[in-house]
Amino acid sequence: MERGKVGVSHGEAVSGRRSLPWAVQVLAPAVGLSNFGDSLAVTALLLDFHDRYADGTATAAVFLALSVPSVILVGFAGRVADRLPVRRVLIPAGVALMSICTAMAYLTSAVLIVVLLAALAGIMAFATPVMMKAVADASPADLLSRSQARMAMMANLGFLIGPAAGGVLMEAAGLRTVLLVDAASFAALPLAALLLRAGRDGTEGTRPIGSHGSSSCDSSSCGSSVSGGARAGSGLLPGLRAMAAAPGLLRVVGFGVVLTVALQVVNVVEVFFVRDDLGAGAGMFGVLMVGWSSGQVSGAWTAGRLPARWNPASVASVATFVMAVVMTSVAAVGDVRTLFALLVLNGFAYGAFGVARQTLLAGSVDTAVRGSVFAAHVALLNVASTAALLAGGVMSAFVAPRAVFGLVGAAMLLSVLVSRPWRRSAPLHRPPYRRPDDHGRGGRLGRPRRW
C-alpha cells in the first residue's frame, strides 16, 4: 500500500484518542435507527406482496419505488444539501416520513402503498446527502475516516438487524405493526436535528483532504478542490463534474458502480444457489446474510481505525480486488460452511471499501459542492442498482446461478486490471518541482509510490 508522509504528525498520532465530532455522535445513531426501520418495513412489504401476488411484478415495483425517486430528484437534492443547514431539512423530513409511514400502515391497496413508498424514498433522497455533508463538514481530516466508519457501522447494523426483525414481527403482529414501528424509527431524524448544538449544526467547513496542511492521500489520488476554492453551482452536473475532477475519486466511484452491479446481479440468483445448488434451508440462508452483514460492520470498523496516512484510494482498490477473487471463488463452492466464510470475507472487504469511498467523497471535493456530490453519487448507485436487477433477472433465465457468480467475479477482476491502480500518475496541474515556499520546503517532487 502506498503511504503518505514518512513521519506521523501529532494530530495523526492522537486522532485515535480524540472524540468524534458531535454531529457524528448524534447523526450516526439516527441513521442506524432509520435504516433499521427501512429494512424492517421493506422486508415485511416483500413478504406481504409475495403472499398476495404470485408473480414478481409487485416485488419489482417495491425496488423501483425505492431507487427511482433519488435519480429523479438528484439535482434538487444536491442544491438543498449544499444550501440548507441540516436542522432545516431533518425536522420537516422526519415529520413527513413518520406521517407517511403511519398512513401506509392503514392502507390495503398495493398501488397506494408503492406510491407512498416512493414518497418515502424521495424524502430520504434529500435527508441522506444533508446528513452525509454534515458529517463531512464537521470532521477534520485526521478524523474523517473514523467518522465515515462510525456512520457506515451504524447504517450496516440497522440493515443487519432490520430484515430478521421484520420477518419475525411480520409473522407475530402483521404488516400494520411493522409499518408503525418504521414510523417510530423515523423520529430519530428530527430528534437528532434538535440535539445538534444551537448555532453549530456540526457542519463547520473543513478543507478538502487534498488541501495543504492535512492530508490522508496525496493529490494524485484525491484530486483537487473545485476551481481553486471558488464556489461552484449546486445540482447534478456540478456534482458529477466535481467527482470527475478528482482522478482517484473517479476511479473509486467507478469501482463502486461495478460492485453495486455485481452484488445486485448475484442477489437475484443467490437464493437459488443456496437453496437448490447447495441444498440449504431458509434458516441457513438467513445465517449467510447475517455473515455478510457482520463482515461489513467489522470491515468498516477496521477501515476507520487505519492511520490517517493510509491512502483510501489504495484501500478501495485492494478491497475491490479481494471481492473479485472471492466472488469468482464462490463458483467453485461445494458446501455452506465454505460459502459462509467467503461471504464474511466479502462483507469485510465491502465494508472497508465503503469507508474508503466515503472518505474520498468527503475529502476530495470542495465543501461548497459536497452535498451535490453525495446526492449525485447516491443517484448513480441507484441507477446501477436498478439496471443490475433487470440484468440479473434476464441472466437467471439463461445462466445457472453458479455460473453467474463466476461471470460476475471475472468482470470485477477485469475492472480492477483495466483501471491499473498500481500505475497512478500525477495530475496535469501538478508542477514538476516544488517551489521553495511550498510547505516551507524546497526540493524535487518524488514519483508516486506504488503499492
Secondary structure, DSSP 4 states (H G I P E B T S, - for coil): --B--SS--HHHHHTTTSPPPHHHHHHHHHHHHHHHHHHHHHHHHHHHHHHH-SSSHHHHHHHHHHHHHHHHTHHHHHHHHHHS-HHHHHHHHHHHHHHHHHHHHT---HHHHHHHHHHHHHHHHHHHHHHHHHHHHHS-GGGHHHHHHHHHHHHHHHHHHHHHHHHHHHHHH-HHHHHHHHHHHTTHHHHHHHHSPTT--S------TTSSS--SS-HHHH---GGGGPPPP-SHHHHHHHHHT-HHHHHHHHHHHHHHHHHHHHHHHHHHIIIIIS---HHHHHHHHHHHHHHHHHHHHHHHHS-TTB-HHHHHHHHHHHHHHHHHHHTT--SHHHHHHHHHHHHHHHHHHHHHHHHHHHHSS-GGGHHHHHHHHHHHHHHHHHHHHHHHHHHHHHS-HHHHHHHHHHHHHHHHHHH-TTS----TTS-SB--TTGGG--SBPPPPPP-
